[in-house]
């Protein structure tokens, strides 16, 4: 069976040497990290890098005024990125005015400021992303394999109870966003952070609380809807086909994410548009003719309301890759996977696993209007058994800002209001 590694479809790091990479970063107007640097009139002191992306860097800094650690998004000193960051800050500020509680599963923006041409957004500190969690677990499993120690891969990622708590927090956030008519547009494991760094993964907690981040592409219902949204592997068919889209695109992305948390593998591992559609048909069944007939894009690949696969496949390898992909039920049940080929039997279809499969299936409906709304996901049987405990944790365990005073947060709020206006 043709295989693609996890990194084949992930955002890979640069292969350049340190000096060449630094030169490139200077040309691209990134902030050049230096431990001990001070920002905003000596208030913030650089400690370490948390992450880096096209937009710039996220830096862990000590807030010497509030006496707590914060995560500061330092945007590249380029006009278009600065403008986008201002827009993101305004969206987050508008959202935060509507949060039903102070401890809501969306990362909080504390304040904003400028530093040497870099626009900076100060957020509450969080743990690693789900993407990094999955990557680290996979690296450990692969290291066991190199030492001749077989290990069932799909039992090593997130358990169903852990996935249920993660899903609960995500759907609480999405239900609220969709209620206020805002769509995230770029849900993926990188944009979901654990609230706390977990202990060693071999002794994981039974639950994980998470928050959503990165609202740079978030879109209000009344605003212009860009034709291209969502990262490829989490993009629904209506976006690939350039059909009108709504907040239901977030629900499709969540279906892909939940399956990935269970299996440890990207559900749609592709970078090619037509192959992506073919993979959807392989996993979920034939795409509706009504959608294909109204498609603005991909018309050369469609005939009589059907995808012209495999005649339009980009390569023989692509044909073979799609042909040997398991169906969604097989993916969730552990059949047709690397584990299955290694001699491990499929999972026992417990009530919990059946409910999980049903939830993922309802999120991956082709027609957007048929996808289970985020608010209804919260009462789905898969989440129902954990919902009470999750709600109790959300509302009764205190404020994630416990290391920063409420007075400081109020001051930060007024500061960010004036600086991002």
C-alpha positions as CSV (number, residue, x, y, z in Angstrom):
1,X,0.0,0.0,0.0
2,X,1.5,3.4,-0.9
3,X,2.3,5.5,2.1
4,X,2.9,9.1,2.9
5,X,4.6,10.1,6.1
6,X,3.1,12.6,8.6
7,X,5.7,15.2,7.5
8,X,4.8,14.8,3.8
9,X,1.7,17.0,4.4
10,X,2.8,19.0,7.4
11,X,4.4,22.4,7.6
12,X,8.1,21.4,7.5
13,X,10.9,23.4,8.9
14,X,13.6,25.0,6.8
15,X,16.6,22.9,5.7
16,X,18.9,25.8,5.4
17,X,21.9,26.3,7.7
18,X,21.6,28.7,10.7
19,X,23.5,31.6,9.1
20,X,21.6,31.4,5.8
21,X,18.3,31.1,7.7
22,X,19.1,34.2,9.8
23,X,20.0,36.2,6.7
24,X,16.7,35.2,5.1
25,X,14.8,36.2,8.2
26,X,16.5,39.6,8.3
27,X,15.5,40.2,4.7
28,X,11.9,39.1,5.5
29,X,11.9,41.6,8.4
30,X,11.4,39.1,11.2
31,X,12.3,40.1,14.8
32,X,15.8,38.5,15.4
33,X,15.5,36.7,18.7
34,X,17.9,37.7,21.5
35,X,17.3,36.4,25.0
36,X,17.2,39.3,27.4
37,X,15.9,41.8,24.9
38,X,13.4,44.2,26.5
39,X,10.1,45.4,24.8
40,X,7.6,48.2,25.6
41,X,9.7,50.5,27.8
42,X,11.4,47.5,29.6
43,X,8.1,45.9,30.6
44,X,8.7,42.6,28.7
45,X,11.9,40.6,28.8
46,X,12.5,37.9,26.1
47,X,13.0,34.4,27.4
48,X,12.6,31.9,24.6
49,X,10.9,31.3,21.2
50,X,7.6,29.4,21.3
51,X,7.0,29.3,17.6
52,X,7.5,30.8,14.2
53,X,5.4,31.3,11.1
54,X,4.9,33.4,8.0
55,X,3.5,36.2,10.2
56,X,6.5,36.4,12.5
57,X,7.5,34.9,15.8
58,X,5.7,34.0,19.1
59,X,8.0,34.7,22.0
60,X,7.7,33.8,25.7
61,X,8.4,36.9,27.7
62,X,8.4,37.9,31.3
63,X,6.0,40.7,32.1
64,X,8.0,42.4,34.8
65,X,5.1,44.8,35.7
66,X,2.5,42.0,36.2
67,X,5.0,39.4,37.4
68,X,3.8,36.7,35.0
69,X,4.9,35.0,31.8
70,X,3.1,35.9,28.6
71,X,3.2,34.8,24.9
72,X,3.9,37.7,22.6
73,X,3.2,37.5,18.9
74,X,5.9,39.7,17.3
75,X,4.8,40.4,13.7
76,X,7.2,41.0,10.8
77,X,7.9,44.6,10.1
78,X,6.1,44.6,6.8
79,X,3.0,46.7,6.1
80,X,0.7,43.9,5.0
81,X,1.5,41.8,8.0
82,X,1.1,44.7,10.4
83,X,-2.3,45.5,8.9
84,X,-3.4,41.9,9.2
85,X,-2.3,41.8,12.8
86,X,-4.3,45.0,13.6
87,X,-7.3,43.4,12.0
88,X,-6.8,40.2,14.0
89,X,-6.5,42.3,17.2
90,X,-9.7,44.1,16.5
91,X,-11.6,40.8,15.8
92,X,-10.3,39.3,19.1
93,X,-11.2,42.4,21.0
94,X,-14.7,42.3,19.6
95,X,-15.0,38.6,20.4
96,X,-13.8,39.1,24.0
97,X,-16.6,41.5,24.7
98,X,-19.0,38.7,24.1
99,X,-17.4,35.9,26.1
100,X,-19.9,34.5,28.6
101,X,-17.1,33.9,31.2
102,X,-13.5,34.9,31.8
103,X,-12.3,31.3,31.4
104,X,-13.4,30.7,27.8
105,X,-11.7,28.3,25.4
106,X,-10.2,31.0,23.2
107,X,-6.8,32.4,23.9
108,X,-7.1,35.8,25.5
109,X,-5.5,38.9,24.1
110,X,-4.2,41.0,27.0
111,X,-2.8,44.1,25.2
112,X,-1.0,45.3,22.1
113,X,2.0,47.6,21.5
114,X,4.7,48.6,18.9
115,X,8.4,47.8,19.1
116,X,10.9,48.9,16.5
117,X,8.4,48.6,13.7
118,X,7.0,45.3,14.9
119,X,3.4,45.2,16.0
120,X,3.1,43.0,19.1
121,X,0.1,41.1,20.5
122,X,0.3,39.9,24.1
123,X,-1.6,36.7,24.9
124,X,-2.0,34.5,27.9
125,X,0.6,31.7,28.0
126,X,-0.5,28.2,26.9
127,X,1.0,24.8,26.3
128,X,2.0,23.2,23.0
129,X,-0.3,22.8,20.0
130,X,-2.1,19.5,19.2
131,X,0.1,19.3,16.1
132,X,3.3,19.4,18.2
133,X,1.8,16.9,20.6
134,X,1.0,14.4,17.8
135,X,4.5,15.0,16.2
136,X,6.3,14.3,19.5
137,X,4.4,11.1,20.1
138,X,5.0,9.9,16.6
139,X,8.7,10.6,17.0
140,X,8.8,8.5,20.1
141,X,6.9,5.6,18.4
142,X,9.4,5.7,15.5
143,X,12.3,5.6,17.9
144,X,10.9,2.4,19.4
145,X,10.6,0.9,15.9
146,X,14.2,1.7,15.2
147,X,15.1,-0.4,18.3
148,X,13.0,-3.3,17.2
149,X,10.2,-2.6,19.7
150,X,6.8,-3.0,17.9
151,X,4.2,-0.6,19.2
152,X,0.6,-0.2,18.1
153,X,0.5,3.3,16.8
154,X,-3.2,4.2,17.0
155,X,-3.3,3.3,20.7
156,X,-0.6,5.8,21.4
157,X,-2.2,9.1,20.4
158,X,-5.3,10.5,22.1
159,X,-7.7,8.3,23.8
160,X,-11.5,8.7,23.1
161,X,-12.0,10.3,26.5
162,X,-9.2,12.8,25.9
163,X,-10.6,13.5,22.4
164,X,-14.1,14.1,23.9
165,X,-12.7,16.8,26.3
166,X,-10.8,18.4,23.5
167,X,-13.8,18.3,21.2
168,X,-16.0,19.8,24.0
169,X,-13.8,22.9,24.4
170,X,-13.6,23.4,20.6
171,X,-17.3,23.1,20.1
172,X,-18.0,25.4,23.0
173,X,-15.8,28.0,21.3
174,X,-17.3,27.4,17.8
175,X,-20.9,27.4,19.0
176,X,-20.2,30.9,20.4
177,X,-18.3,32.1,17.3
178,X,-21.1,30.9,15.0
179,X,-23.7,32.5,17.3
180,X,-22.1,35.9,16.9
181,X,-21.7,35.1,13.1
182,X,-18.0,34.7,13.0
183,X,-16.1,31.9,11.2
184,X,-12.6,30.9,12.2
185,X,-11.7,29.7,8.7
186,X,-8.4,28.0,9.6
187,X,-8.9,25.3,12.1
188,X,-6.1,22.8,12.3
189,X,-4.1,21.1,15.0
190,X,-1.5,23.9,15.0
191,X,-4.3,26.4,15.9
192,X,-5.5,24.5,19.0
193,X,-3.3,24.8,22.0
194,X,-3.3,22.8,25.2
195,X,-4.1,25.0,28.2
196,X,-1.1,23.4,30.1
197,X,2.0,21.6,29.0
198,X,1.2,17.9,29.7
199,X,3.4,15.5,31.7
200,X,5.3,12.8,29.8
201,X,2.9,11.4,27.2
202,X,3.4,7.8,28.5
203,X,1.5,8.9,31.7
204,X,-1.1,11.3,30.1
205,X,-4.0,12.9,32.0
206,X,-7.5,11.6,31.3
207,X,-8.5,15.0,30.0
208,X,-7.0,17.8,28.0
209,X,-8.4,21.4,28.0
210,X,-7.6,23.5,24.9
211,X,-8.1,26.9,23.5
212,X,-8.4,28.1,19.9
213,X,-5.9,30.6,18.5
214,X,-5.0,32.5,15.2
215,X,-8.0,34.6,14.1
216,X,-6.0,36.4,11.4
217,X,-8.4,34.9,8.8
218,X,-11.6,35.0,10.8
219,X,-14.5,36.4,8.8
220,X,-17.7,38.0,9.9
221,X,-20.9,36.9,8.1
222,X,-21.4,40.3,6.6
223,X,-17.8,40.6,5.3
224,X,-16.4,39.6,1.9
225,X,-15.7,35.8,1.9
226,X,-12.3,35.0,0.4
227,X,-12.4,32.2,-2.2
228,X,-9.5,30.3,-0.6
229,X,-9.8,29.6,3.1
230,X,-8.7,26.7,5.4
231,X,-5.4,24.9,5.2
232,X,-5.5,22.3,2.4
233,X,-5.8,19.1,4.5
234,X,-8.7,20.6,6.5
235,X,-10.5,22.3,3.6
236,X,-14.1,21.3,2.8
237,X,-15.3,20.4,-0.7
238,X,-17.3,23.7,-1.2
239,X,-14.1,25.7,-0.8
240,X,-12.1,23.5,-3.2
241,X,-14.9,23.8,-5.7
242,X,-15.2,27.6,-5.1
243,X,-18.8,27.4,-4.0
244,X,-20.3,29.8,-1.5
245,X,-19.3,28.9,2.1
246,X,-20.5,29.6,5.6
247,X,-19.4,28.8,9.1
248,X,-20.0,25.1,8.3
249,X,-16.4,25.0,7.0
250,X,-15.2,25.0,10.6
251,X,-17.3,21.9,11.2
252,X,-15.6,20.0,8.4
253,X,-12.2,21.0,9.7
254,X,-13.1,19.7,13.1
255,X,-14.1,16.4,11.6
256,X,-10.7,16.1,10.0
257,X,-9.0,17.1,13.3
258,X,-10.9,14.6,15.5
259,X,-10.0,11.7,13.1
260,X,-6.4,12.8,13.2
261,X,-6.2,12.9,17.0
262,X,-7.5,9.3,17.0
263,X,-5.3,7.8,14.3
264,X,-2.3,10.1,14.5
265,X,-2.4,10.6,10.7
266,X,-3.7,13.4,8.5
267,X,-7.1,12.3,7.1
268,X,-6.6,13.8,3.7
269,X,-2.8,13.6,3.0
270,X,-2.5,15.6,-0.2
271,X,-1.4,18.9,-1.6
272,X,-3.3,18.5,-4.9
273,X,-6.8,19.7,-5.4
274,X,-8.2,17.0,-7.7
275,X,-6.5,14.3,-5.7
276,X,-8.1,15.8,-2.6
277,X,-11.6,15.4,-4.1
278,X,-10.8,11.9,-5.1
279,X,-9.7,11.1,-1.5
280,X,-13.0,12.5,-0.3
281,X,-14.9,10.1,-2.6
282,X,-12.7,7.2,-1.5
283,X,-13.3,7.8,2.2
284,X,-16.8,9.2,2.2
285,X,-18.5,8.2,-1.1
286,X,-19.3,9.9,-4.3
287,X,-19.4,13.7,-4.3
288,X,-23.0,15.0,-5.0
289,X,-23.6,15.9,-8.6
290,X,-25.3,19.1,-7.6
291,X,-22.1,20.4,-6.0
292,X,-19.9,19.4,-8.9
293,X,-22.2,20.9,-11.5
294,X,-22.2,24.2,-9.8
295,X,-18.4,24.3,-9.2
296,X,-16.6,27.4,-10.3
297,X,-13.3,25.7,-10.3
298,X,-12.2,22.2,-11.3
299,X,-14.5,22.2,-14.4
300,X,-11.9,20.4,-16.6
301,X,-11.9,17.6,-14.0
302,X,-15.7,17.2,-14.0
303,X,-18.0,15.7,-16.6
304,X,-21.8,15.2,-16.3
305,X,-21.8,16.0,-12.7
306,X,-19.1,13.5,-11.7
307,X,-15.4,13.7,-11.0
308,X,-13.3,12.3,-13.9
309,X,-11.1,10.2,-11.7
310,X,-8.8,8.4,-12.3
311,X,-8.4,9.8,-15.9
312,X,-7.5,13.3,-14.4
313,X,-5.1,12.0,-11.8
314,X,-1.8,14.0,-11.7
315,X,0.3,10.8,-11.7
316,X,0.2,7.0,-11.5
317,X,1.4,7.3,-7.9
318,X,-1.6,9.5,-7.2
319,X,-4.0,6.9,-8.7
320,X,-2.4,4.2,-6.6
321,X,-2.4,6.2,-3.4
322,X,-6.1,7.0,-3.7
323,X,-7.0,3.5,-4.7
324,X,-5.5,1.9,-1.6
325,X,-6.9,4.4,0.9
326,X,-9.3,2.8,3.5
327,X,-12.9,4.0,4.0
328,X,-13.6,6.3,6.9
329,X,-15.1,3.4,8.9
330,X,-12.0,1.4,8.4
331,X,-9.8,4.4,9.4
332,X,-11.7,4.9,12.6
333,X,-11.9,1.1,13.3
334,X,-8.2,0.6,12.8
335,X,-8.5,-1.4,9.5
336,X,-6.4,-0.7,6.4
337,X,-3.8,1.2,8.5
338,X,-0.1,0.6,9.3
339,X,-1.1,-1.1,12.5
340,X,-3.4,-3.5,10.6
341,X,-0.6,-4.3,8.2
342,X,1.8,-4.9,11.1
343,X,-0.5,-7.6,12.4
344,X,-2.6,-5.8,15.0
345,X,-6.3,-6.5,14.7
346,X,-9.0,-3.9,14.3
347,X,-10.5,-2.1,17.3
348,X,-13.4,-3.5,19.1
349,X,-16.5,-1.4,18.0
350,X,-17.5,-0.3,21.5
351,X,-20.5,2.0,22.0
352,X,-18.0,4.9,22.6
353,X,-16.1,4.2,19.3
354,X,-19.4,3.9,17.4
355,X,-20.5,7.3,18.8
356,X,-17.2,8.8,17.8
357,X,-17.4,7.5,14.3
358,X,-21.0,8.9,14.0
359,X,-19.9,12.3,15.2
360,X,-17.0,12.5,12.7
361,X,-19.3,11.3,9.9
362,X,-21.9,14.0,10.7
363,X,-19.1,16.6,10.6
364,X,-17.9,15.4,7.2
365,X,-21.2,15.7,5.4
366,X,-20.7,17.0,1.9
367,X,-23.6,19.5,2.0
368,X,-22.7,22.2,4.5
369,X,-26.3,22.5,5.7
370,X,-26.3,18.9,6.7
371,X,-23.2,19.1,9.0
372,X,-24.0,18.9,12.7
373,X,-23.9,22.4,14.2
374,X,-21.4,23.1,16.9
375,X,-24.1,23.6,19.5
376,X,-25.7,20.2,18.7
377,X,-22.3,18.5,18.8
378,X,-22.2,19.4,22.6
379,X,-25.2,17.1,23.1
380,X,-24.0,14.3,20.9
381,X,-23.8,10.9,22.6
382,X,-20.0,10.9,22.2
383,X,-19.7,14.1,24.3
384,X,-22.7,13.7,26.6
385,X,-20.9,11.6,29.1
386,X,-18.1,14.1,29.6
387,X,-20.0,17.3,29.1
388,X,-20.9,17.8,32.8
389,X,-17.4,17.4,34.0
390,X,-16.1,19.7,31.2
391,X,-18.6,22.4,32.0
392,X,-17.7,22.2,35.7
393,X,-14.1,22.7,34.9
394,X,-14.8,25.6,32.6
395,X,-16.9,27.5,35.1
396,X,-15.6,26.5,38.5
397,X,-11.8,26.2,38.6
398,X,-10.7,29.8,38.5
399,X,-9.1,32.1,36.0
400,X,-6.2,31.0,33.7
401,X,-4.8,34.5,34.4
402,X,-4.1,33.6,38.1
403,X,-0.5,34.8,37.9
404,X,-1.6,38.2,36.7
405,X,-3.8,40.5,38.7
406,X,-7.3,41.5,37.6
407,X,-6.2,45.1,37.9
408,X,-3.5,44.5,35.4
409,X,-5.9,42.9,33.0
410,X,-8.3,45.8,33.2
411,X,-5.4,48.2,32.5
412,X,-4.3,46.0,29.6
413,X,-7.8,46.1,28.1
414,X,-7.9,49.9,28.1
415,X,-4.4,50.0,26.6
416,X,-5.2,47.6,23.8
417,X,-8.4,49.5,23.0
418,X,-6.5,52.7,22.4
419,X,-3.6,51.1,20.6
420,X,-5.6,49.0,18.1
421,X,-8.2,51.6,17.3
